[in-house]
């Protein structure tokens, strides 16, 4: 299950970008925290890996706003784990990914994603 949380006071992650929201996702390899540097970002700018969910929560919980963690469901097959929309890399499902080109699941099928807000 993926969990979304908003940062109560956005803070700088580097000299130019602030963290506004995060998504936590766990699988058999560990827990990932995807970091979004724009309030309207649909894909992350950075990610961190943790050996388990407890470690990730310990680090991030002090920064989370009063709404807490919101379950957002697992990604669809081939979907980017950090994508807040149902996006996948074009051709990934066929083993021929076209990095930087995305498709979105709409109307029961995968279509070209034209919005460049990723």
Helices and strands as residue ranges (DSSP letters): E 3-12, E 18-27, E 30-36, E 46-50, H 53-60, G 61-63, E 70-71, E 87-89, G 92-94, E 102-106, E 109-112
